[in-house]
Amino acid sequence: MNILSVCTENKDRSRTAETMFGQSEEHVVRSAGTSSTARIQVTESMLLWADVVFCMENKHKEILKKRFQTATRDIQITVLHIEDEYNCMQSELIEELEEATSQYF
């Protein structure tokens, strides 16, 4: 399964998810951000590649649906409800990501 993890800047939350789950033998995990200043900015081709998209907050899902209407029409977008209050690979963030994604990993 191809999984795309999305936050705003692709510096902390989605990047941590990619690092954590990217070594799975069952899934291919990538990450991107919704901001024009994101480390890696989400694109339509990324969304078309993904089987599942993990958005950290509702606003990320709304941005994707507005910006990429066709690409998001038939894709599963799951909001993890993880606020932007963590640093990359912070232990509390790892715990929240593990709990929020446990049905996938």
C-alpha positions as CSV (number, residue, x, y, z in Angstrom):
1,M,0.0,0.0,0.0
2,N,1.3,3.5,-0.9
3,I,0.8,6.0,2.0
4,L,1.3,9.7,1.8
5,S,1.6,11.6,5.1
6,V,0.7,15.3,4.9
7,C,1.2,18.3,7.2
8,T,1.9,22.0,6.6
9,E,5.6,22.4,6.3
10,N,6.7,18.7,5.9
11,K,9.4,19.3,8.6
12,D,8.1,17.6,11.7
13,R,4.8,15.6,11.7
14,S,4.6,14.2,8.2
15,R,8.4,13.8,8.0
16,T,8.4,11.8,11.3
17,A,5.6,9.6,9.9
18,E,7.6,8.9,6.8
19,T,10.7,8.1,8.8
20,M,8.9,5.9,11.3
21,F,6.9,3.9,8.8
22,G,9.1,4.1,5.7
23,Q,10.9,0.9,6.6
24,S,7.8,-1.2,6.4
25,E,7.9,-4.1,4.0
26,E,4.2,-3.9,3.4
27,H,3.9,-0.2,2.7
28,V,5.7,2.6,0.8
29,V,5.5,5.8,2.8
30,R,6.2,9.3,1.5
31,S,5.5,12.8,3.0
32,A,4.7,16.3,1.8
33,G,3.4,19.6,3.0
34,T,0.5,21.9,1.9
35,S,2.4,25.2,2.3
36,S,4.2,26.8,-0.6
37,T,7.2,26.9,1.7
38,A,7.1,23.2,2.6
39,R,10.3,21.1,2.4
40,I,8.5,18.9,-0.1
41,Q,5.2,20.4,-1.4
42,V,2.3,18.0,-2.1
43,T,1.5,17.5,-5.8
44,E,-1.3,15.9,-7.8
45,S,0.9,13.1,-8.9
46,M,1.7,12.2,-5.2
47,L,-2.0,12.0,-4.5
48,L,-2.6,9.8,-7.5
49,W,0.2,7.6,-6.4
50,A,-1.2,7.2,-2.9
51,D,-3.7,4.5,-1.8
52,V,-4.2,6.3,1.6
53,V,-3.4,9.9,2.7
54,F,-2.8,10.7,6.3
55,C,-3.5,14.4,7.1
56,M,-2.4,15.6,10.4
57,E,-5.3,18.1,10.7
58,N,-8.7,18.8,9.1
59,K,-7.3,21.9,7.4
60,H,-4.8,19.7,5.4
61,K,-7.6,17.6,4.1
62,E,-9.7,20.6,3.2
63,I,-6.7,22.2,1.3
64,L,-6.1,18.9,-0.6
65,K,-9.7,18.6,-1.6
66,K,-9.9,22.2,-2.7
67,R,-6.6,22.3,-4.5
68,F,-6.7,18.8,-6.1
69,Q,-10.4,18.0,-6.6
70,T,-10.0,15.3,-9.2
71,A,-7.1,13.6,-7.5
72,T,-8.8,13.4,-4.2
73,R,-12.2,12.3,-5.4
74,D,-11.6,8.5,-5.0
75,I,-8.8,8.5,-2.4
76,Q,-9.1,7.6,1.2
77,I,-8.0,10.6,3.3
78,T,-7.7,10.0,7.0
79,V,-7.3,12.9,9.5
80,L,-5.0,11.9,12.4
81,H,-5.8,14.9,14.6
82,I,-2.2,15.6,15.5
83,E,-1.6,19.3,16.3
84,D,1.5,21.2,15.2
85,E,3.2,21.2,18.6
86,Y,6.0,18.7,18.2
87,N,9.5,18.5,16.8
88,C,10.7,16.0,14.3
89,M,11.0,12.5,15.9
90,Q,9.9,13.8,19.3
91,S,8.9,10.8,21.5
92,E,5.4,12.2,22.1
93,L,4.8,12.7,18.4
94,I,6.0,9.1,17.7
95,E,3.5,7.8,20.3
96,E,0.6,9.8,18.8
97,L,1.5,8.6,15.3
98,E,1.7,5.0,16.4
99,E,-1.7,5.2,18.1
100,A,-3.4,7.1,15.3
101,T,-2.2,4.7,12.6
102,S,-2.2,1.4,14.5
103,Q,-4.8,-0.1,12.1
104,Y,-2.5,0.4,9.2
105,F,0.9,-0.7,10.7
